[in-house]
Amino acid sequence: MFRDQAQPAFAGLDLLYASALTQAAMVREGSISSEALVALAIQRARDTTTDINCIAVPRYERALEDARHIDVEIARGADPGPLCGVPVTVKDGIATVGDRQTFGSLSMVGVIAERDDVVWARLKAAGAVLIGKTATPEFYHEVTTHSALHGVTRNPWSLKLTPGGSSGGAAAALAAGIGSLAVGSDGGGSLRCPAACTGTLALKPTVGRIPHESFPDTFGNYSSMGPMAHCVEDLVAMYAIMSGPTDADALSSLARVADGSRCSGNLEGTRIGWLAKPGGYLVETEISDRCSAALGVLERAGASLQPDLEPRLLDGAHAIYRVIGAVGHAGRLRQLGASARSMWGETFRNIADLGMSFSAADLAQAQEARTALFRRVQYVFRHVDVIATPSLTRSPGPAAAQCPVHGEDYAAWAAALYPFNLTGHPAISVPCGFTSEGLPVGIQFVARWHDEERLFDLAATLQAASLGWTERPSL
């Protein structure tokens, strides 16, 4: 189902937008050195800094050193791994040893990671080269990407618009050709929102499938680390490398190591339930039209469509998320101390204060409602194999607009996203065309726990149909 990896020689931007697996093969066979490939990605980052401002923590010199080391290993006959020499980015806040770990906050500027997060350690062991850490809103509390620390990050498709968030810097970098792969996290749509805004792919795996050892509550977790890529084969490879249990994440002990070879692209018998208005919110007509066209592609490939899922399936999800998310953010008041408060932006102070205003009973009720939501979604999976929704209800707004996760704008825009953080189901945002304004549109697919491979099959089918996948922003 995937594109043939044997492709003609690449140069310049064509090389930066080539599959990461193709790039790795070229490095391995000597068609290009890792140093040259990484240098090309770094130059692209420098050339677009003023326009999109997506790299929060550059590590260009260290990246070139790492790339030269890989070239030496290859010259000695070693195989550095499936991603050998490929330039990638990692979201700020994910630990990479020796680098700043700011979470986009002025209160964290002095924090230097003392070790690698297990997810980055696995990618590094597979030969990936980290060129920089990408911009985020403060402590990931918005689905736009700007902060007092790093400024405003812009969408490569339209510089006046946001790339989404909170993994907005990661998605913007990927869309601009800065790194072939990106690592982000998703606690309320933070991978899938920016993927939909930028025409890229992102997977929120089943909670625990890819370990999230930095999340403070391993038993009540609703956030996932996840891969972002241009093409399905890269996403599958990245997912297989990143997944698997680790001692620090209790939920990861339930997951097996992923098999990256299981994506077949076969949709025969796949039952897709379409949720047209997630949470009851209206969806822009052009977004609905692009999603309908994508569903038509899947039907012609053998899937069957059930267009009338219970419209109230996700109702009330934001009220649950608002309590659980705000209480989690309020924990930083105690973790960082009162002295940090003066360095926080107004919207983050507001969400922390909101979290402090909820009682223990409020939190307990929200947790019970979360369980009820999970059970409603589980019931739907007795009748369908996949739930499909628009990734977002509207196109992205202004780059500097505020969209904190406790607000109504977020509740409406990301209405299809945060419910599946609460339920833990795997979800993927897949490009499915463009609006008349030239803005990317994403469609979301959600599967049963630990059924990520079914999501890859759907994405691979849409990739084969193109639907604008070869388009690039004109930066």
N, C-alpha and C positions, 0 to 999 in steps of 0.2 A: 504493500500500500504506500510505502514511503518512496520519495524520489530516489532515483539512482544516485549513489554517492560518487560515481565516476563522472565528474563534470569537467568542462574545459577549464583552462588556466584562468585565474582571477588576478585582478590588479586593483589597487586603489580602493574606492568605495565598494566595488563589487566584491572584493575580498573581505571587507569588513562585514558585509551583509550575507556572506556565504554561511552555510551550516557550520556550526562549531565542530561537528564530527568531520566535515570536509577539511576544515582548517587543521584539525589535529592530524588527519591523514597526510596533509601536505607537509606539515612540520616533521612528521615521523619519516616520510620518504625523502626529505631534503629539498622539496620544491620551494620552500621558504623556511627561513630560520624563525624560531620563536621570538628571538630578539627583534627581527624586522617586523613580524606580525604585531607584537606588543607595541613597538614604536609607532606603528601606523595607527593603532587604536588610541594611544596617548596623544598623538598629533591631532586626531579627530576631536578628542576631549578639549584640547587647548583651543582649537579653531572655533568650537561652539560654546565656549565658556560664557561669553557675554550674552549670547542668545538664550541659552536654556538654563545655565547655572545648575547643573545636576550633580556635580562631584563635590561632596562636602569635605572629604578627607583624601586628597590626592596622595598617592604613594608611587609616583612615576619612576623615581630612581631605583627604588627597591624592586619594582616590577621588572625593570630592565635587567637588574642583577639576577632575579629569579629566572627570567627567560634565558639569560646566558648560561645559567647552570643547567637548564633543561637541554640546551643545545650541546653542551659538553657531554651530558649523559647519553644523548642519542649518538654522538660521535664515538662513544665508547661501546656502543652496541646495546645499551639498555633501552627499555621501553618505559618511559615515565608514566604511562597510563592512558586511558581512553580519551582524556581531554588534554593531552600533552601539548603544552605551549599555548593554550587558548586563553585570550584575555577575557576576564570577567570582572564584574563589580559586585559588591556586597553592601547591603543597606546599613547605614550608620546605626549603631546600637547593637549590631551583631558583632561579637568579640572576634577580633583578629589581632594576634599578639603584636605588641609594640606600637599599635595605632590608637589614635584617639577614639573614644567611644562615647559620643556626646548625646545621642538620642535627639539631636537638634536643639538642645537646651543650653543656654548660657550657664546654668547651674552645674553642668557636667563637663565644662571645657578642660578641666585638669585631669580627667579620668583617662588613663592609658590601660588598654587591655593587657592582662598578664598571661593570657593563654588564648588559644583559638577555640571558638565555639566548635562543637563536634561536627556540625554541618559543614562549616568552612574547612575544618581539618580533613574531612572526607573528600571534598572537592580538590583540595590542595594535593592530597595523596594521589588523586587521579590525574595530576599534571596541570591543573588550572593555574593561571597566573593572575593575581589580584592587582588591578591597576588603580583602584580607588574605591572609596566608600561613598555611597550615594545619599543625597539629601532627603530629609524627612521633616514633617512638622514636629513640634515639640512633643516628645514622649508618645508620638504616633496618635495624637488625640484628634486629628482632623483628616478628612479625605481630600484636602487640597495640600499642596506642599510649599510651605513658606514658614520662616521662623526669623526671630530677631538675630539668631546666630548666623544663619546661612543665606538669608534673603529669600527672594522669590524664585522658584523653579518653574519653568515654562514648558508648554507642550510643543514639541518639534513640529507638529502639524499646523499649529497656529500659535504664535508666540504671545498673543494676548490672552490665551486660555490656559487653564490648569491642566497638568498631566494626570490629575487625580492624586490620591494618596491613600495611605501614608507611604507606600512604596513608590511614590511619584518620581523621585530621582532615579530609581532603578529602571522604571519603565521609560522615562525620557531618555536615559542613556542608551537603552537598548534600541529604541526607535530611531535614535540619531546615529547608530552605528558605533557607539562607544562601548566596546566589549561585546562579545558574542553571546554571552549568557549573563543573567543577573539573579542574585539571591535577594528575596524579600521576605516579608512576614505579613500575616493576615489575621488580625484580631477582630475585624468587623467589615471586611471587604478590601483590605489594604493591598492585596495582590490583584484581585479581580477588577476593582475600580480603575486603577491606573492602566491595566492591560486593555480594558475596553476603551479608555480615553486615547490610547496611543497606538492601537492596531497591533498589539503584541499578544502573546499567549502567556497565561499564568494559571498555575494549579494551586488551589488550596487543598492539600491532601486530607484524608481522614485524620482527625485529631490524634496525635501520637504516632502516626505513620512515619513522618519525618520528625525526629526528636526536637523538642523546644526546651532545652535545658535551662534557658535563661528566664522562662516564664515563672513568676514567683509562686504560683499555686498549681503544682503539678496535678493535683486531684480535681480541681475545679477549672482546668484549663479550657479556654475557648479560642486560643490563638494557635496558628500553625506557621512554621517556616515553609517556604515553598520556592519552586523554580520558576523562572521567567525566561522565555526564549522567542526566537522568530519562527521556528518550525517544530513540528511535533516530534520528529526523531531526536532533536536536541533536548526537548522537554522530557521525553521518556528516559533518555540516557542520564540526564541530570537527576531526575527523580530516583532512578535506581541506585545511583551513587549516594544520594543524600539520605535515603530511607534506612530503617532498621533500628533495633532497640539500643538504648544506652542506659546505664545505671541511674543517671540523674533525672530521667523522665519516666514517671511511673506508667503513663499511658503508652509509652513506646514499647513496653514489655508485652503488650497485646499484639504488636504488629510483627509480621515477618519481613525479611529483606525482600524488596520488590524485584520482580523478574522483568527486566527491561526488554525482553524479547517477546513478551506475550501480546503485544499490540498487533492484531491481525487485520483490522479495518473491516471485518465482517459484521454487518448490521442486520443480517437476516433474523427476523423474529424479535428484534429489539423494540420494546414498547416505550414510546416517548409521551409523557404527559405534559401538555403545554399550559403554563400559567401566565395568562396574558397581562393581568394587572396585579403584580405581586403586592400584597398588603393592601389591596384596593386602590393603589395609586395609579393614575393615568400615565400612559407611556406615549412619548412623542410618536407621531404617525410614521415618520421616516424610519425610526428605530424599529417599530413594529413591522414595517414592510420589509426591512432587511432581514429581520429574524424569520419572518414567514418564508422568504426566499431560501434561507438556509434550511429550514425544516423541509421544504420541498425537495432539496437536494438529498436529504437524509431519507425521505420517503422513497425516492427513486432508487436509492441504494439498498432498499429492503426493510427499512424501519417502518413501524406503524405508528400513527399519530393519534393520540387521544386529546382532543382540543379543549376539553371542558373539565379540567381539574377543579376541585372544590375551591371557589374563588376566595374563601375566607381562610384558606389553609395557613397563611402566615400572619393573619391578623393578631395584633397585640405583641408582636415580636419586639418592636422597638421599646415598648414600655418595660419589657424584661431586660433588654440589652442596656437600657439607660441606667437602671439600678446597678446591674452587675458591673458594667463598664466604669461607671462613675465611682463606685466603691473601690474598684481596683486602682483607679487613678488617685483616689484619696489616700491610699496607702503610702504614696510618695511623700505626703505631708510628714508622716512619722519617719519614713526611711531617710529622707534627706534633711529634715529639720526645718524649723521656721526660718532660718537664715536664707534658705534657698528660695523662699517664696517671692522675695523682691526681684529675683532674676527671671521669674516666669512671666510669660505673656498673659494677657487678660483672660483669654478664652480657656487657657489651661488652669489658671487660678479658679475660674468659675466652675469648671467641671470637678476640680478637687473639692471645692466647697460644697457642691451639690452632693458628692459622694459622702462627705462628712455629715450631711443633713439626714441621710437615711438611717433608719434604725436597724437593729439586728433582725427584727421581725420583718421589715421591708425586704432585707436581703434573703431571708429564708423563704418568703413568699415568691420572690423572683426566681429562686432556684427551683422551687416546686413548679412554677409556671414554665420554666425552661424544660423540665422533664416532660410536662404535658405537651409542649410543642414538639419535642423529640418523638413522642409516641404518636402524635398526629401524622408526622412525616413518615414514620415507620409504617403506619397503616397504609399510606399511599403506595408504598413500595410493595405491597401485596398485589397491586393491580398494574403497576408500570415498572419498568426497569430504570428509567431516567426521568427526572423532572427538568423541563426546559423553561427558561425565563429570559427576558431581556437582561443583559448584565446590569444596565443602568436604565433609569426611566427617562433620562434626557441627556443631551450632549453636554460636554464640560462647560463650566462657566468661567468667569474671569480668573486669571492666574492668582491674583492676590486676595480673592474672596475668602471669607471665613466659612468653614463648614465643619464645626466640631461635632463629634459623634453623639452628643447629647441633645442636639438641636433638631428642629423639624425639617430643615433643608436636607440634612443627612438622612433623616428617617424616610423621606420621600425619594431622594435620588438613589440611595443604595438599598431600597426596600427589598430587593431580591438577594442581597448579599449577606447582611449580618444575621438573618435567621439561621443560616447554615453554619455560622460560627457557633451559635448556641446549640445546634443539634449535633455538630461534629462531622456531618456528612462531607465527603469529598466533592469539590466543585471546581469547574474549570471555566474560564472565560476565553472564548474563541472568536477571532475576527470574522465578521460576516459582511463586510462591505463598508460603504461610505455614504454619508448624507449628501444632499445637494450642495452643502457648504464645504465638502471635502473633508469632513471629520469622520474618524473611524467609528464603527459600531461593533459591539460585542454581543454574543449570545452566550448565556450561561447554561451549563449542563451539570446536574447534581445526580449522584449515584448512591447506592447503598454503601455502608461502611466497608472499606477495604476493597472496593470495586473500581479503583482508579483506571484499570486497563480498559473498562468499557468507555470511560470518558476519552481516552486516547483514541479509541476506534472512531468515535464520533468526530473528534477533531481532525483525524487523518483523512476522513471522507471529505470534510469541508476544505481541507488544505488541497486535496487533489482537484477540487472544483474551482480552486483559486479564489473567487469572490474578492479580488483585490489584494491578495496576500503579497503580490510582488511589488506593490506600490511603495514608494519611499517619500518621506517628507523632503521638501526642497530647501534644505539648509546649505 
